Amino acid sequence: MLAGSHRPQFRSLLSHARFAGSPKRSTGCTAAAKRSCWLSPHELAGKGVRVQAVLPGATATEFWDIAGLPVRNLPTAIVMSAEDMVDAALAGLDQGEIVTIPSLPDKAEWDRFDAARRAMSGRISSAVPARRYNIGHLQSAEA
């Protein structure tokens, strides 16, 4: 909790791999997606709890050595220092961001992505497959 703040706070450090995954990162992407599923700031709105998810890119930590890919093997242009990542995360919290992506230059990009994701969420579950899959027995029943 930040000094002087009396509101409960919840902060989750997730991987950006959830959104920019690759076959080499499938386990991490799955774990990040699971952790972010229960992070629903919209459910906590109006309850006096501040929620922040931090989605850093590659950050210079010992994690890379443990994972078998030393950070020194990554392009330096994509690796942020842990200190800068934490400072950006705290600045994002101070600015009221629910999701902070320390290296993303334009927050509006995230806002558009999140709006599209939320708009689609009500159409993800249905008793019938989408028409584009041309499921034969469904097509004849609609005729």
C-alpha positions as semicolon CSV with decimal commas, in nm:
position;residue;x (nm);y (nm);z (nm)
1;M;0,000;0,000;0,000
2;L;0,131;0,345;-0,083
3;A;0,213;0,585;0,198
4;G;-0,083;0,805;0,280
5;S;-0,328;0,578;0,099
6;H;-0,605;0,430;0,310
7;R;-0,789;0,245;0,033
8;P;-0,730;-0,128;-0,005
9;Q;-0,520;-0,201;-0,312
10;F;-0,470;-0,511;-0,519
11;R;-0,184;-0,527;-0,766
12;S;-0,110;-0,818;-0,998
13;L;0,206;-0,852;-1,200
14;L;0,120;-1,040;-1,518
15;S;0,308;-1,114;-1,833
16;H;0,240;-0,928;-2,153
17;A;0,276;-1,272;-2,311
18;R;-0,095;-1,321;-2,250
19;F;-0,152;-1,078;-2,536
20;A;0,164;-1,129;-2,740
21;G;0,225;-1,498;-2,688
22;S;0,431;-1,736;-2,894
23;P;0,463;-2,115;-2,909
24;K;0,782;-2,089;-2,700
25;R;0,589;-1,913;-2,423
26;S;0,270;-2,120;-2,411
27;T;0,300;-2,218;-2,044
28;G;0,362;-1,861;-1,936
29;C;0,076;-1,735;-2,152
30;T;-0,162;-1,989;-2,001
31;A;-0,060;-1,900;-1,646
32;A;-0,088;-1,526;-1,717
33;A;-0,431;-1,568;-1,872
34;K;-0,551;-1,766;-1,571
35;R;-0,423;-1,508;-1,322
36;S;-0,585;-1,224;-1,512
37;C;-0,921;-1,401;-1,530
38;W;-0,987;-1,337;-1,164
39;L;-0,858;-0,983;-1,187
40;S;-1,182;-0,804;-1,264
41;P;-1,161;-0,441;-1,164
42;H;-1,503;-0,374;-1,313
43;E;-1,657;-0,604;-1,049
44;L;-1,484;-0,404;-0,775
45;A;-1,587;-0,062;-0,904
46;G;-1,749;0,146;-0,633
47;K;-1,631;-0,081;-0,351
48;G;-1,333;0,134;-0,250
49;V;-1,068;-0,111;-0,372
50;R;-0,799;-0,001;-0,617
51;V;-0,697;-0,271;-0,861
52;Q;-0,399;-0,261;-1,094
53;A;-0,259;-0,521;-1,331
54;V;0,097;-0,459;-1,448
55;L;0,190;-0,621;-1,779
56;P;0,561;-0,563;-1,831
57;G;0,755;-0,673;-2,133
58;A;1,097;-0,829;-2,091
59;T;1,237;-0,708;-1,759
60;A;1,597;-0,753;-1,646
61;T;1,557;-1,003;-1,361
62;E;1,706;-1,339;-1,266
63;F;1,390;-1,502;-1,406
64;W;1,556;-1,523;-1,747
65;D;1,848;-1,728;-1,613
66;I;1,608;-1,961;-1,430
67;A;1,406;-2,002;-1,752
68;G;1,723;-2,096;-1,941
69;L;1,745;-1,782;-2,154
70;P;1,990;-1,540;-1,997
71;V;1,870;-1,182;-2,027
72;R;2,202;-1,092;-2,190
73;N;2,086;-1,298;-2,493
74;L;1,785;-1,072;-2,550
75;P;1,804;-0,757;-2,763
76;T;1,883;-0,472;-2,525
77;A;1,619;-0,257;-2,698
78;I;1,340;-0,475;-2,553
79;V;1,467;-0,524;-2,197
80;M;1,359;-0,276;-1,928
81;S;1,536;-0,248;-1,595
82;A;1,340;-0,375;-1,298
83;E;1,370;-0,031;-1,137
84;D;1,216;0,145;-1,438
85;M;0,938;-0,114;-1,459
86;V;0,848;-0,067;-1,093
87;D;0,863;0,313;-1,121
88;A;0,634;0,303;-1,426
89;A;0,394;0,067;-1,247
90;L;0,370;0,298;-0,948
91;A;0,324;0,600;-1,175
92;G;0,043;0,413;-1,353
93;L;-0,122;0,341;-1,020
94;D;-0,094;0,709;-0,924
95;Q;-0,259;0,797;-1,257
96;G;-0,547;0,560;-1,182
97;E;-0,461;0,303;-1,448
98;I;-0,628;-0,034;-1,400
99;V;-0,388;-0,191;-1,648
100;T;-0,034;-0,058;-1,674
101;I;0,190;-0,166;-1,960
102;P;0,516;0,012;-1,878
103;S;0,661;0,014;-2,229
104;L;0,342;0,086;-2,428
105;P;0,377;0,444;-2,554
106;D;0,010;0,511;-2,623
107;K;-0,240;0,406;-2,353
108;A;-0,519;0,450;-2,611
109;E;-0,394;0,131;-2,782
110;W;-0,473;-0,068;-2,467
111;D;-0,805;0,112;-2,423
112;R;-0,912;0,012;-2,779
113;F;-0,801;-0,348;-2,727
114;D;-0,983;-0,374;-2,395
115;A;-1,301;-0,216;-2,534
116;A;-1,302;-0,464;-2,824
117;R;-1,244;-0,755;-2,586
118;R;-1,529;-0,651;-2,358
119;A;-1,765;-0,589;-2,652
120;M;-1,697;-0,938;-2,784
121;S;-1,732;-1,114;-2,448
122;G;-2,111;-1,139;-2,466
123;R;-2,092;-1,326;-2,796
124;I;-1,830;-1,586;-2,707
125;S;-2,071;-1,848;-2,574
126;S;-2,363;-1,982;-2,779
127;A;-2,556;-2,305;-2,818
128;V;-2,478;-2,311;-3,191
129;P;-2,159;-2,266;-3,394
130;A;-2,117;-1,944;-3,589
131;R;-2,257;-1,947;-3,944
132;R;-1,913;-1,911;-4,097
133;Y;-1,841;-2,275;-4,003
134;N;-2,122;-2,399;-4,232
135;I;-2,239;-2,679;-4,004
136;G;-2,475;-2,869;-4,237
137;H;-2,754;-2,976;-4,001
138;L;-2,778;-2,621;-3,864
139;Q;-2,797;-2,466;-4,211
140;S;-3,087;-2,691;-4,319
141;A;-3,276;-2,630;-3,993
142;E;-3,256;-2,252;-4,051
143;A;-3,392;-2,276;-4,406
